[in-house]
Amino acid sequence: MAVSDIIIIGGGGAGLTAALYASRAKLSTLLFEKLTPGGQIALTDIVENYPGFPEAITGGEISQRMEEQAKKYGTQLLYEEVKSIHPKNNSFEVRTSNQSHETKSVILAMGASFRTLAVPGEKELTGKGVSYCATCDGAFFKEKEIIVVGGGDSAMQEGLFLTRFATKLSVVHRRDKLRASPILQERAQKNPRINFIWDTVVEKIEGDKKVQNVKLKNIKNNSVRDFRTDGVFVFVGHDPNSSLVKGLVELDEKGYVKTFNTLKTSVRGIFAAGEIRSGAVKQLVSACGEGCEAALEAQAYLEDLPS
Ligand SMILES: Cc1cc2nc3c(=O)[nH]c(=O)nc-3n(C[C@H](O)[C@H](O)[C@H](O)COP(=O)(O)OP(=O)(O)OC[C@H]3O[C@@H](n4cnc5c(N)ncnc54)[C@H](O)[C@@H]3O)c2cc1C
C-alpha cells in the first residue's frame, strides 16, 4: 500500500486550504469529505465578508472554487466518511467503511455542526430566513422583525449584534431566566429593540419561499400561538465533529480538539485546523488561514521525519 504524506479529514474551508498548500508543496495529499466540499459555507447563500469578493460570492461558488483549486495542484478528493485513525510507527492508518490508507501525517478539519431545533419547516427554510450565523446573515435583516432562539451567551451576544439591523428582536427562551453571563443579560435587557418571550419553544417555522411565521408553544400552560417574524436565528449550541478522534487526541471539555504550539494536537503527526479546534474563530477566513498554517506545520514535521 502506498503511503501518502498527508491525509486531510474534512473538506470545508480549513481542509480545502490545507489541501491546496500541501499539494502545492508537492506532498502526496488525500482529502476525505463525507458530504459536500465547502462544509458549512456551502449552506449559505451569500458570503459578503470573504476578502477579495467586494461584490460578494455565493457559498456554493466559493466552495466549488476552493475544491477546483485544491484539485488543480494534485489533491486527491475522496467522498467518504473517515471512521477511524490508528497510529502506527511514524505513520497512521486511516479507515473508511470501504478502504484503508496509510499516511505519514493527518490534518483534522472536520468542523462543527450547529445544533438545530429539529422542528418542521426549519430545514426547508434554512438560508431563507432561518440562520445560525448572525455575523454572516444579520445584514439581510435590515429594518426587519426577527426572533432569536436561545438564552446563553451566544444568543445574547449575537442578538445584540443583530439589533444593528433588525428593528425588533424577540428572544425566545425555554426557561424563565437567561443562562447568559450577567453583563450580557444586562446589555440585552437594556436594549430597547429586544424583548423576551419566556418559557417558550418554537414548535414550527412557516413560510412560502421565506420565513413568515412561527408557532410558539408556552411550555408552562401548553398554549400555542402564531407569531409573525421575518427571520429565526438559532443559537442553541454547536457540537464539534470530533467523535472520530475521541480517545486518540486530547479534547477540551466541550469536545473540541486541543492544539498546542500553534496547530499541533496531543499526538505527534496529527494537526487540527478550523472549527474542530478548541478556541477557533467561527469564520471562513480564519478556517482557511488555519488550514494553511496546519499544512505548513505538517510539511515541517514531514521534513524532520526519519526516512
Ligand atoms: C448558514 C451559515 C452561514 C455562514 N456564513 C458565513 C459567512 O458569511 N462568512 C464566514 O466567514 N463564515 C460563515 N459561516 C461560518 C463558516 O462556514 C465556518 O466558519 C467554516 O465553514 C468553518 O470551516 P471548517 O473547514 O473548519 O469546517 P466545516 O465548514 O464545518 O467543514 C468540515 C467538513 O468536514 C466534513 N467531515 C466531518 N467529519 C468528517 C469525517 N469523519 N469524514 C469526512 N468528512 C468529514 C464535513 O462534512 C464538512 O464538510 C457560516 C456558517 C453557516 C452555518
The ligand as an SDF file (V2000), in Angstrom:
LIG
                    3D

 53 58  0  0  0  0  0  0  0  0999 V2000
  -25.5400   29.2030    7.4390 C   0  0  0  0  0  0  0  0  0  0  0  0
  -24.1040   29.6120    7.6490 C   0  0  0  0  0  0  0  0  0  0  0  0
  -23.6460   30.7880    7.0930 C   0  0  0  0  0  0  0  0  0  0  0  0
  -22.3290   31.1540    7.2660 C   0  0  0  0  0  0  0  0  0  0  0  0
  -21.8960   32.3130    6.6790 N   0  0  0  0  0  0  0  0  0  0  0  0
  -20.6210   32.7110    6.8460 C   0  0  0  0  0  0  0  0  0  0  0  0
  -20.1510   33.9080    6.2250 C   0  0  0  0  0  0  0  0  0  0  0  0
  -20.8860   34.6340    5.5380 O   0  0  0  0  0  0  0  0  0  0  0  0
  -18.8380   34.2410    6.4290 N   0  0  0  0  0  0  0  0  0  0  0  0
  -17.9900   33.4810    7.1800 C   0  0  0  0  0  0  0  0  0  0  0  0
  -16.8030   33.8360    7.3010 O   0  0  0  0  0  0  0  0  0  0  0  0
  -18.4110   32.3520    7.7870 N   0  0  0  0  0  0  0  0  0  0  0  0
  -19.6880   31.9540    7.6440 C   0  0  0  0  0  0  0  0  0  0  0  0
  -20.1260   30.8120    8.2670 N   0  0  0  0  0  0  0  0  0  0  0  0
  -19.1840   30.0510    9.0970 C   0  0  0  0  0  0  0  0  0  0  0  0
  -18.2460   29.2010    8.1990 C   0  0  0  0  0  0  0  0  0  0  0  0
  -18.9970   28.4580    7.2730 O   0  0  0  0  0  0  0  0  0  0  0  0
  -17.3900   28.2660    9.0500 C   0  0  0  0  0  0  0  0  0  0  0  0
  -16.6780   29.0340    9.9920 O   0  0  0  0  0  0  0  0  0  0  0  0
  -16.3990   27.4820    8.2100 C   0  0  0  0  0  0  0  0  0  0  0  0
  -17.0930   26.7650    7.2050 O   0  0  0  0  0  0  0  0  0  0  0  0
  -15.5960   26.5060    9.0580 C   0  0  0  0  0  0  0  0  0  0  0  0
  -14.7950   25.7300    8.1950 O   0  0  0  0  0  0  0  0  0  0  0  0
  -14.1670   24.3300    8.6350 P   0  0  0  0  0  0  0  0  0  0  0  0
  -13.4340   23.8380    7.4470 O   0  0  0  0  0  0  0  0  0  0  0  0
  -13.4160   24.4780    9.8990 O   0  0  0  0  0  0  0  0  0  0  0  0
  -15.3910   23.3840    8.9840 O   0  0  0  0  0  0  0  0  0  0  0  0
  -16.7140   22.9920    8.1970 P   0  0  0  0  0  0  0  0  0  0  0  0
  -17.1320   24.0220    7.2540 O   0  0  0  0  0  0  0  0  0  0  0  0
  -17.6460   22.5650    9.2710 O   0  0  0  0  0  0  0  0  0  0  0  0
  -16.2620   21.7190    7.3260 O   0  0  0  0  0  0  0  0  0  0  0  0
  -15.9840   20.4950    7.9020 C   0  0  0  0  0  0  0  0  0  0  0  0
  -16.2020   19.4130    6.8510 C   0  0  0  0  0  0  0  0  0  0  0  0
  -15.7580   18.1580    7.3680 O   0  0  0  0  0  0  0  0  0  0  0  0
  -16.6300   17.1280    6.9230 C   0  0  0  0  0  0  0  0  0  0  0  0
  -16.4730   15.9990    7.8370 N   0  0  0  0  0  0  0  0  0  0  0  0
  -16.7750   15.9460    9.1560 C   0  0  0  0  0  0  0  0  0  0  0  0
  -16.4680   14.7440    9.6630 N   0  0  0  0  0  0  0  0  0  0  0  0
  -15.9490   14.0130    8.6430 C   0  0  0  0  0  0  0  0  0  0  0  0
  -15.4570   12.6740    8.5350 C   0  0  0  0  0  0  0  0  0  0  0  0
  -15.4030   11.8490    9.5870 N   0  0  0  0  0  0  0  0  0  0  0  0
  -15.0210   12.2280    7.3320 N   0  0  0  0  0  0  0  0  0  0  0  0
  -15.0600   13.0450    6.2340 C   0  0  0  0  0  0  0  0  0  0  0  0
  -15.5320   14.3210    6.2790 N   0  0  0  0  0  0  0  0  0  0  0  0
  -15.9550   14.7970    7.4680 C   0  0  0  0  0  0  0  0  0  0  0  0
  -17.9930   17.7940    6.9610 C   0  0  0  0  0  0  0  0  0  0  0  0
  -18.9020   17.1280    6.1050 O   0  0  0  0  0  0  0  0  0  0  0  0
  -17.6730   19.2210    6.4780 C   0  0  0  0  0  0  0  0  0  0  0  0
  -17.8170   19.3360    5.0860 O   0  0  0  0  0  0  0  0  0  0  0  0
  -21.4370   30.3770    8.0740 C   0  0  0  0  0  0  0  0  0  0  0  0
  -21.8930   29.1940    8.6530 C   0  0  0  0  0  0  0  0  0  0  0  0
  -23.2080   28.7970    8.4270 C   0  0  0  0  0  0  0  0  0  0  0  0
  -23.6890   27.5030    9.0400 C   0  0  0  0  0  0  0  0  0  0  0  0
  1  2  1  0
  2  3  1  0
  2 52  2  0
  3  4  2  0
  4  5  1  0
  4 50  1  0
  5  6  2  0
  6  7  1  0
  6 13  1  0
  7  8  2  0
  7  9  1  0
  9 10  1  0
 10 11  2  0
 10 12  1  0
 12 13  2  0
 13 14  1  0
 14 15  1  0
 14 50  1  0
 15 16  1  0
 16 17  1  0
 16 18  1  0
 18 19  1  0
 18 20  1  0
 20 21  1  0
 20 22  1  0
 22 23  1  0
 23 24  1  0
 24 25  2  0
 24 26  1  0
 24 27  1  0
 27 28  1  0
 28 29  2  0
 28 30  1  0
 28 31  1  0
 31 32  1  0
 32 33  1  0
 33 34  1  0
 33 48  1  0
 34 35  1  0
 35 36  1  0
 35 46  1  0
 36 37  1  0
 36 45  1  0
 37 38  2  0
 38 39  1  0
 39 40  1  0
 39 45  2  0
 40 41  1  0
 40 42  2  0
 42 43  1  0
 43 44  2  0
 44 45  1  0
 46 47  1  0
 46 48  1  0
 48 49  1  0
 50 51  2  0
 51 52  1  0
 52 53  1  0
M  END
$$$$
